Amino acid sequence: MNDETFNLSIRKFLKMVGVGSQREIEQAVAQAIQEGRISGTATLPARMTLELEGVQLNVVFDGVIELG
């Protein structure tokens, strides 16, 4: 295994996930506020699941997203 290639690949994947996830969350929250489903001061439970095929990795990360 080439550690440098491995680490760069992980970082590239995590950057894609981070940027894409943030965009999706921002759009969903903006739409929910606009439609009156949530307030601009809501605290939203959040869950992210990481799966990596081939090594049977399945990890759940729980947290919250606070709007105000």
Backbone as a printed PyTorch tensor [residue, N CA C, xyz], in Angstrom:
tensor([[[  0.8440,  -1.1720,   0.0000],
         [  0.0000,   0.0000,   0.0000],
         [  0.8910,   1.2380,   0.0000]],

        [[  0.5110,   2.2030,  -0.8270],
         [  1.2160,   3.4740,  -0.8860],
         [  0.5050,   4.4520,   0.0440]],

        [[  1.1350,   4.7770,   1.1750],
         [  0.5130,   5.6270,   2.1890],
         [  0.1400,   7.0050,   1.6520]],

        [[  1.0000,   7.5770,   0.8170],
         [  0.7090,   8.9170,   0.2830],
         [ -0.5260,   8.8900,  -0.6090]],

        [[ -0.6020,   7.9210,  -1.5050],
         [ -1.7650,   7.7810,  -2.3750],
         [ -3.0240,   7.5470,  -1.5540]],

        [[ -2.9270,   6.6860,  -0.5540],
         [ -4.0460,   6.3630,   0.3250],
         [ -4.5510,   7.6090,   1.0500]],

        [[ -3.6380,   8.3500,   1.6680],
         [ -4.0230,   9.5510,   2.4140],
         [ -4.6130,  10.6290,   1.5080]],

        [[ -4.0400,  10.8280,   0.3340],
         [ -4.5840,  11.8070,  -0.6090],
         [ -5.9840,  11.4150,  -1.0700]],

        [[ -6.1880,  10.1320,  -1.2860],
         [ -7.4890,   9.6430,  -1.7070],
         [ -8.5380,   9.8540,  -0.6190]],

        [[ -8.1700,   9.5880,   0.6300],
         [ -9.0790,   9.8230,   1.7530],
         [ -9.4280,  11.3060,   1.8400]],

        [[ -8.4350,  12.1750,   1.7550],
         [ -8.6710,  13.6160,   1.8530],
         [ -9.5760,  14.1090,   0.7210]],

        [[ -9.3620,  13.6000,  -0.4840],
         [-10.1900,  13.9870,  -1.6310],
         [-11.6350,  13.5590,  -1.3980]],

        [[-11.8340,  12.3520,  -0.9060],
         [-13.1720,  11.8530,  -0.6210],
         [-13.8550,  12.6890,   0.4600]],

        [[-13.1370,  12.9580,   1.5550],
         [-13.7120,  13.7250,   2.6560],
         [-14.0300,  15.1590,   2.2470]],

        [[-13.2150,  15.7530,   1.3980],
         [-13.4990,  17.1020,   0.9020],
         [-14.7740,  17.1010,   0.0830]],

        [[-14.9360,  16.1090,  -0.7930],
         [-16.1390,  15.9940,  -1.6050],
         [-17.3670,  15.8410,  -0.7110]],

        [[-17.2660,  14.9720,   0.2950],
         [-18.3750,  14.7450,   1.2160],
         [-18.6910,  16.0250,   1.9910]],

        [[-17.6650,  16.6960,   2.4870],
         [-17.8650,  17.9050,   3.2730],
         [-18.5400,  19.0100,   2.4900]],

        [[-18.0170,  19.3040,   1.3100],
         [-18.5630,  20.3740,   0.4760],
         [-19.9720,  20.0110,   0.0040]],

        [[-20.1450,  18.8010,  -0.4610],
         [-21.4590,  18.3720,  -0.9470],
         [-22.4980,  18.3350,   0.1550]],

        [[-22.1130,  17.8400,   1.3240],
         [-23.0330,  17.7630,   2.4580],
         [-23.4530,  19.1490,   2.9150]],

        [[-22.5050,  20.0580,   3.0020],
         [-22.8290,  21.4150,   3.4390],
         [-23.8310,  22.0650,   2.4880]],

        [[-23.6120,  21.9260,   1.2050],
         [-24.5120,  22.4950,   0.2020],
         [-25.9120,  21.9110,   0.3410]],

        [[-26.0070,  20.6000,   0.4840],
         [-27.3100,  19.9450,   0.6200],
         [-28.0370,  20.3870,   1.8880]],

        [[-27.3000,  20.4930,   2.9890],
         [-27.9000,  20.9320,   4.2570],
         [-28.3950,  22.3620,   4.1360]],

        [[-27.5780,  23.2430,   3.5900],
         [-27.9740,  24.6500,   3.4430],
         [-29.2420,  24.7820,   2.6020]],

        [[-29.3200,  24.0480,   1.5020],
         [-30.4960,  24.1270,   0.6350],
         [-31.7390,  23.5750,   1.3250]],

        [[-31.5890,  22.4500,   2.0230],
         [-32.7370,  21.8400,   2.6990],
         [-33.2390,  22.7290,   3.8250]],

        [[-32.3390,  23.3310,   4.5850],
         [-32.7280,  24.2150,   5.6860],
         [-33.4120,  25.4660,   5.1430]],

        [[-32.8470,  26.0690,   4.1070],
         [-33.4430,  27.2720,   3.5220],
         [-34.8550,  26.9880,   3.0310]],

        [[-35.0550,  25.8570,   2.3830],
         [-36.3770,  25.5000,   1.8740],
         [-37.3500,  25.2390,   3.0220]],

        [[-36.9030,  24.5500,   4.0640],
         [-37.7700,  24.2530,   5.2070],
         [-38.1760,  25.5340,   5.9340]],

        [[-37.2550,  26.4940,   6.0480],
         [-37.5960,  27.7790,   6.6690],
         [-38.5970,  28.5300,   5.8020]],

        [[-38.3540,  28.5640,   4.5060],
         [-39.2300,  29.2600,   3.5730],
         [-40.6480,  28.6730,   3.6100]],

        [[-40.7480,  27.3650,   3.7470],
         [-42.0510,  26.6920,   3.7730],
         [-42.6850,  26.6950,   5.1630]],

        [[-41.9640,  27.2220,   6.1590],
         [-42.5070,  27.3120,   7.5060],
         [-42.4760,  26.0040,   8.2900]],

        [[-41.7070,  25.0250,   7.8330],
         [-41.6230,  23.7370,   8.5350],
         [-40.7120,  23.7930,   9.7470]],

        [[-39.7570,  24.7200,   9.7440],
         [-38.8640,  24.9230,  10.8850],
         [-38.6610,  26.4220,  11.0780]],

        [[-38.2120,  26.7990,  12.2650],
         [-37.9070,  28.2070,  12.5230],
         [-36.4190,  28.4480,  12.2760]],

        [[-36.0650,  29.7090,  12.2000],
         [-34.6690,  30.0710,  11.9810],
         [-33.7940,  29.9090,  13.2030]],

        [[-34.3810,  29.4120,  14.2920],
         [-33.6030,  29.1800,  15.5130],
         [-33.6280,  27.7090,  15.9150]],

        [[-34.0280,  26.8450,  15.0160],
         [-34.1690,  25.4190,  15.3150],
         [-32.8170,  24.7620,  15.5870]],

        [[-32.8760,  23.6760,  16.3330],
         [-31.7390,  22.7780,  16.5020],
         [-32.1460,  21.4500,  15.8770]],

        [[-31.3740,  20.9940,  14.9150],
         [-31.7420,  19.8160,  14.1300],
         [-30.8010,  18.6510,  14.4090]],

        [[-31.3450,  17.5130,  14.8510],
         [-30.5090,  16.3260,  15.0030],
         [-29.9560,  15.9300,  13.6250]],

        [[-28.7210,  15.4870,  13.5960],
         [-28.1010,  15.0900,  12.3280],
         [-27.4120,  13.7440,  12.4980]],

        [[-27.4030,  12.9690,  11.4270],
         [-26.7420,  11.6620,  11.4410],
         [-26.0690,  11.4460,  10.0910]],

        [[-24.8350,  10.9760,  10.1450],
         [-24.0750,  10.6500,   8.9390],
         [-23.5820,   9.2130,   9.0810]],

        [[-23.7630,   8.4300,   8.0320],
         [-23.2930,   7.0520,   8.0380],
         [-22.1650,   6.9120,   7.0280]],

        [[-21.0660,   6.3400,   7.4750],
         [-19.9080,   6.0930,   6.6200],
         [-19.8070,   4.5920,   6.3880]],

        [[-19.8430,   4.2070,   5.1320],
         [-19.6950,   2.7930,   4.7700],
         [-18.5150,   2.6560,   3.8210]],

        [[-17.7140,   1.6420,   4.0560],
         [-16.5790,   1.3690,   3.1870],
         [-16.6230,  -0.1120,   2.8300]],

        [[-17.0230,  -0.3590,   1.5920],
         [-17.1320,  -1.7430,   1.1440],
         [-15.7600,  -2.3970,   1.0830]],

        [[-15.7310,  -3.6670,   1.2670],
         [-14.4750,  -4.4130,   1.1770],
         [-13.8100,  -4.6150,   2.5200]],

        [[-14.1060,  -3.7270,   3.4760],
         [-13.5130,  -3.8700,   4.8190],
         [-14.6010,  -3.8990,   5.8950]],

        [[-15.8570,  -3.9660,   5.4650],
         [-17.0030,  -4.0390,   6.3640],
         [-17.0170,  -2.9030,   7.3930]],

        [[-16.6900,  -1.6890,   6.9520],
         [-16.7620,  -0.5210,   7.8250],
         [-18.1390,   0.1010,   7.7030]],

        [[-18.8000,   0.2970,   8.8240],
         [-20.0950,   0.9600,   8.8760],
         [-20.1440,   1.7120,  10.2000]],

        [[-19.9620,   3.0330,  10.1340],
         [-19.8890,   3.8600,  11.3320],
         [-20.9200,   4.9750,  11.2230]],

        [[-21.6450,   5.2080,  12.3130],
         [-22.6410,   6.2680,  12.3590],
         [-22.1200,   7.4070,  13.2320]],

        [[-22.2210,   8.6290,  12.7230],
         [-21.8540,   9.8220,  13.4800],
         [-23.1230,  10.6120,  13.7530]],

        [[-23.3910,  10.8980,  15.0290],
         [-24.5570,  11.6790,  15.4140],
         [-24.1130,  13.0400,  15.9000]],

        [[-24.9250,  14.0490,  15.6420],
         [-24.6310,  15.3980,  16.1010],
         [-25.8570,  16.2690,  15.9720]],

        [[-25.6690,  17.5630,  16.0870],
         [-26.7640,  18.5170,  15.9160],
         [-26.2880,  19.6740,  15.0570]],

        [[-27.2360,  20.2770,  14.3600],
         [-26.9810,  21.4840,  13.5970],
         [-27.8910,  22.5570,  14.1780]],

        [[-27.2630,  23.6110,  14.6890],
         [-27.9910,  24.6960,  15.3360],
         [-28.1070,  25.8760,  14.3660]],

        [[-29.3060,  26.3960,  14.2230],
         [-29.5370,  27.5040,  13.2910],
         [-29.4360,  28.8700,  13.9450]],

        [[-29.5960,  28.9240,  15.2190],
         [-29.5360,  30.2390,  15.8130],
         [-29.5860,  30.1660,  17.2520]]])
